[in-house]
Amino acid sequence: MSEFMAEYSKIENGKPKLDLSKYNFNALATSIVHESFWVVQLEHMRYDDRAGDSVGPDEVNSTVGVKPVFMIYCYDEQGGYRITNECTGLPHSKAVLETIQRASAEPIIPLKPCLPWFLLVSIKLTPHAETLKPFLDSIPEPFHWRFESPQEAEGVHDGVHALNEQGVKDSMALAEKSKVTGNQAFSRKDRDVALKAYGEALGHVVDVLSQKPDPEKEKKAIRLRAICHANRAATHMLAGTGLNPQKALADGKAAENVDPSYAKAYIRQAAASQALGNMHDAQDAIARALRRKDLENDVGLVDRLVELMTGGKGLSDDEDTFKNWYLDVNANDAKGSARLNGIQGEWKRR
């Protein structure tokens, strides 16, 4: 749904809005197809902070100024969206009415203006009956409408859940397919094809997450999202025209933000920072990973930190040489000492 919403927003931003107060909705009565129906629903989507950035469920109680974001949407008997309207906080009656009107008069392209034979309005929107009723009652037959019953509301919930389950499955399959295409292109050093494929995979994964998958599927989707960001970072680092450490660094950071337990997120950041000449940033990225309990025993991360801190020479097998290096780092390199502070696990065992 996220890809669809992004594309829809681009189109809508450049399109003048109809003046609904002057629109002749009754003229659409001739467009009614017998037994066609639409459903208008209200759904909680997420929480945003004061800056408009999304806040995770575990951060809601500790973040100041958090507001819930809701979506009013209308879909037809085939499951296709006619309109969506995102609202910060519960929508007011005017927003609900306008959403229903635009579903008829100004639906999402390429849909055409029309009316359904039957309109079912979510039970959650009954507080807006006083505003909705005059307009909906004014539309001539065969159009008819009503609010859903509690039993229908449960049925719609089950139906939406079933649609989401299938949507999660389909989007995940598309994401995996695009990732494989990207991996194959990367192995051929075909930067453009790989970047396009990983971008498509990321779009499909975001679609998975927007459909509220169960915890197990959500975990898999989050990891796949991190993998695709990390793989795209590696693609930006392919030698030749198009080499772009800055974009690689951005994707490495995105992978960490999505899934902080994914080791390659930090390795990609280190490689990009090293290419940019920022050795301290490269070392900090790996050290940050090794401070995590779930990554402190990752041998690959420890090897990478050793490589970065010894200029690629590795730790000396000679005890005196090693002690001199260790003392130099801890006594003469304040940043290096702070960087290593608190790292346990495999690093300590070295």
C-alpha positions in Angstrom: 0.0 0.0 0.0 2.9 2.3 0.7 4.1 2.4 -3.0 0.5 3.0 -4.1 0.2 5.9 -1.5 3.4 7.5 -2.6 2.4 7.4 -6.3 -1.1 8.6 -5.4 0.4 11.5 -3.4 2.6 12.6 -6.4 -0.4 12.6 -8.7 -2.7 14.4 -6.1 -0.2 17.1 -5.3 -0.2 18.3 -8.8 -3.9 18.0 -9.5 -6.4 20.8 -8.7 -9.2 19.7 -6.4 -12.8 19.7 -7.4 -15.1 22.2 -5.7 -17.3 19.6 -4.1 -19.9 22.2 -3.0 -20.8 22.7 -6.7 -20.5 19.1 -7.8 -23.7 17.5 -9.1 -23.6 14.1 -7.4 -27.1 13.2 -8.5 -25.9 13.2 -12.1 -23.8 10.1 -11.2 -27.0 8.0 -10.5 -26.9 6.8 -14.1 -23.5 5.3 -13.5 -24.8 2.9 -10.8 -24.2 -0.8 -11.5 -26.7 -3.1 -9.9 -25.3 -4.8 -6.7 -22.1 -2.9 -6.8 -21.0 -1.8 -3.3 -18.4 0.2 -1.5 -17.2 0.1 2.0 -15.9 3.2 4.0 -13.6 2.3 6.8 -11.5 4.0 9.5 -8.2 2.5 10.7 -5.5 3.5 13.1 -2.2 3.5 11.2 0.6 4.7 13.5 1.8 7.4 15.9 3.7 10.6 14.9 5.7 12.9 17.1 5.5 16.7 16.9 7.9 16.8 13.9 5.7 14.4 12.0 8.1 11.5 12.3 6.7 8.0 13.0 7.1 6.8 16.6 7.3 3.1 17.4 4.8 1.5 19.8 7.5 1.0 22.5 8.3 4.8 22.3 4.8 6.2 22.5 4.7 6.6 26.3 8.2 8.2 26.5 7.8 10.7 23.6 6.3 14.2 24.1 3.6 15.4 21.8 2.7 12.0 20.2 -0.5 12.0 18.1 -2.3 9.0 16.5 -2.7 9.0 12.7 -5.8 7.5 11.2 -6.7 6.6 7.6 -10.2 6.9 6.1 -10.5 4.8 3.0 -13.1 3.5 0.6 -12.8 0.3 -1.4 -15.1 -1.4 -3.8 -16.5 -5.0 -4.1 -13.3 -6.0 -5.9 -11.0 -4.8 -3.1 -9.8 -1.8 -5.1 -9.2 1.5 -3.3 -11.2 4.5 -4.5 -9.9 7.0 -2.1 -7.7 7.4 1.0 -7.4 10.2 3.5 -4.9 10.3 6.3 -5.8 12.3 9.4 -3.7 13.3 12.4 -6.0 12.5 15.3 -9.6 11.3 14.9 -11.1 12.8 11.7 -13.7 15.5 12.0 -17.1 15.1 10.3 -16.2 17.4 7.4 -13.1 15.2 6.5 -15.3 12.0 6.6 -17.9 13.6 4.3 -15.3 14.9 1.9 -13.6 11.5 1.7 -16.9 9.9 0.7 -17.7 12.6 -1.8 -14.2 12.4 -3.4 -14.6 8.6 -3.6 -17.5 9.3 -5.9 -16.5 12.5 -7.8 -12.7 12.4 -7.8 -11.4 8.8 -7.2 -7.9 7.6 -7.5 -6.7 7.6 -11.1 -7.5 5.7 -13.4 -10.9 5.1 -11.7 -13.8 7.2 -13.0 -16.5 9.1 -11.1 -19.5 7.0 -10.2 -21.8 5.9 -7.4 -22.2 2.4 -5.9 -25.5 0.6 -5.7 -24.9 0.2 -2.0 -22.6 2.0 0.4 -21.7 0.5 3.8 -20.2 3.0 6.3 -18.0 1.8 9.2 -19.6 1.6 12.6 -16.7 3.6 13.8 -18.0 6.6 11.8 -21.5 6.7 13.4 -20.5 9.8 15.5 -20.6 11.7 12.1 -24.1 10.6 11.2 -25.5 14.1 11.6 -23.2 15.4 8.8 -23.3 12.3 6.6 -27.0 11.6 6.6 -28.3 14.7 4.7 -25.8 14.2 1.9 -26.2 10.4 1.5 -30.0 10.6 1.8 -30.1 13.2 -1.0 -28.7 10.8 -3.6 -31.5 9.2 -5.7 -32.3 5.5 -5.9 -31.1 2.9 -6.6 -28.3 4.2 -4.4 -28.8 3.2 -0.8 -26.6 3.2 2.3 -26.4 2.5 6.0 -23.9 2.1 8.8 -22.6 -1.4 9.4 -23.9 -3.6 12.3 -21.6 -4.9 15.0 -21.7 -8.3 13.4 -20.8 -6.9 10.0 -18.0 -4.9 11.6 -16.5 -8.1 12.8 -16.9 -9.7 9.4 -15.2 -6.8 7.7 -12.4 -7.0 10.2 -12.0 -10.7 9.3 -12.2 -9.9 5.6 -9.6 -7.2 5.8 -7.4 -9.5 7.9 -7.7 -12.2 5.2 -6.8 -9.6 2.5 -3.9 -8.4 4.5 -2.6 -12.0 4.9 -2.7 -12.6 1.2 -1.2 -9.2 0.6 1.7 -9.9 3.0 2.3 -13.2 1.2 2.3 -11.7 -2.3 4.4 -8.7 -1.4 7.0 -10.8 0.4 7.3 -13.1 -2.6 7.8 -10.1 -4.8 10.4 -8.7 -2.4 12.3 -12.0 -2.4 12.2 -12.2 -6.2 13.5 -8.7 -6.6 16.3 -9.3 -4.0 17.4 -12.4 -6.0 17.5 -10.3 -9.2 19.6 -7.7 -7.4 22.0 -10.3 -6.1 22.4 -11.8 -9.5 23.1 -8.4 -11.0 25.5 -7.6 -8.2 27.5 -10.8 -8.9 27.8 -9.6 -12.6 28.8 -6.1 -11.3 25.8 -4.7 -13.1 25.3 -1.7 -10.8 22.2 -0.2 -12.5 20.2 -3.4 -12.6 21.1 -4.3 -9.0 20.2 -0.8 -7.6 16.8 -0.9 -9.4 16.1 -4.4 -8.1 17.0 -3.7 -4.5 14.9 -0.5 -4.7 11.9 -2.5 -5.9 12.5 -5.1 -3.2 12.5 -2.4 -0.5 9.2 -1.1 -1.9 7.6 -4.5 -1.6 8.9 -5.0 1.9 7.5 -1.7 3.0 4.2 -2.9 1.5 4.4 -6.0 3.7 5.0 -4.0 6.8 2.1 -1.6 6.0 -0.3 -4.5 6.0 0.3 -5.3 9.7 1.7 -8.8 9.4 1.9 -11.1 12.3 5.0 -10.8 14.5 6.9 -13.7 12.8 6.3 -12.3 9.3 7.1 -8.8 10.5 10.4 -9.9 11.9 11.3 -11.6 8.5 10.2 -8.5 6.6 12.3 -6.2 8.8 15.4 -8.4 8.3 14.8 -8.5 4.6 14.5 -4.8 4.5 17.9 -4.4 6.3 19.5 -7.0 3.9 18.3 -5.0 0.9 19.6 -1.7 2.3 23.0 -3.4 3.0 23.1 -5.1 -0.4 22.3 -1.8 -2.1 25.1 -0.2 0.0 27.5 -2.8 -1.3 26.3 -2.1 -4.9 27.1 1.6 -4.5 30.6 0.5 -3.5 31.2 -1.5 -6.7 34.3 -0.2 -8.5 33.9 1.9 -11.6 31.7 4.7 -12.8 28.9 5.2 -10.3 30.9 4.4 -7.2 29.2 6.4 -4.4 30.4 5.9 -0.8 28.0 8.6 0.4 25.0 6.7 -0.8 26.5 3.5 0.5 26.9 5.1 3.9 23.2 6.3 3.8 22.0 2.7 3.0 24.2 1.3 5.7 22.7 3.6 8.3 19.2 2.8 7.0 19.9 -0.9 7.5 21.0 -0.2 11.1 17.9 1.9 11.8 15.6 -0.8 10.4 17.3 -3.8 12.1 20.1 -2.8 14.6 20.9 -6.5 15.1 22.0 -7.0 11.5 25.8 -7.1 11.5 26.3 -6.2 7.8 24.6 -2.9 8.4 27.7 -1.8 10.4 30.2 -3.4 8.0 28.7 -1.5 5.1 28.9 1.8 7.1 32.6 1.0 7.9 33.5 0.3 4.3 31.8 3.5 3.1 33.4 5.7 5.8 36.8 4.2 5.1 36.4 5.0 1.4 35.5 8.6 2.4 38.6 8.8 4.5 36.7 8.8 7.8 38.6 6.1 9.7 37.3 7.1 13.1 33.7 6.8 11.8 34.5 3.4 10.3 35.9 2.2 13.6 33.0 3.7 15.5 30.5 1.8 13.4 32.0 -1.5 14.1 32.5 -0.7 17.8 28.9 0.3 18.1 27.8 -3.1 16.7 30.1 -5.0 19.1 28.6 -3.2 22.1 25.3 -4.9 21.4 24.8 -8.2 23.4 23.4 -9.9 20.3 26.5 -9.0 18.2 29.4 -9.0 20.7 30.4 -12.5 19.6 30.3 -11.9 15.9 33.8 -13.0 14.7 33.4 -11.1 11.4 32.8 -7.8 13.2 35.8 -8.3 15.5 38.0 -9.2 12.6 36.9 -6.0 10.9 37.6 -3.8 13.9 41.1 -5.4 14.3 41.7 -4.7 10.6 40.6 -1.0 11.0 42.6 -0.4 14.2 45.8 -2.0 13.0 45.9 -0.6 9.5 45.2 -4.0 8.1 48.1 -5.6 9.8 46.1 -7.6 12.4 47.0 -8.3 16.0 50.7 -9.3 16.5 51.5 -12.8 17.7 54.4 -11.3 19.5 53.4 -10.6 23.1 55.5 -7.5 23.6 54.4 -6.0 20.3 50.8 -6.6 21.2 51.2 -5.1 24.6 52.8 -2.0 23.2 49.9 -1.6 20.7 47.3 -2.2 23.4 48.9 0.4 25.7 49.3 2.9 22.9 45.6 2.6 22.1 44.4 2.9 25.7 46.9 5.4 27.0 47.8 7.6 24.0 44.6 7.5 21.9 41.7 8.9 23.9 39.2 8.3 21.1 40.4 4.8 20.6 40.2 4.0 24.3 36.7 5.4 24.5 35.7 3.5 21.4 36.8 0.1 22.9 35.3 0.9 26.3 32.5 -1.5 27.2 33.1 -4.0 24.4 32.9 -7.5 25.7 32.5 -10.9 24.1 34.8 -12.0 21.3 36.8 -8.8 21.4 37.8 -9.4 25.0 38.8 -13.0 24.1 41.2 -11.8 21.5 
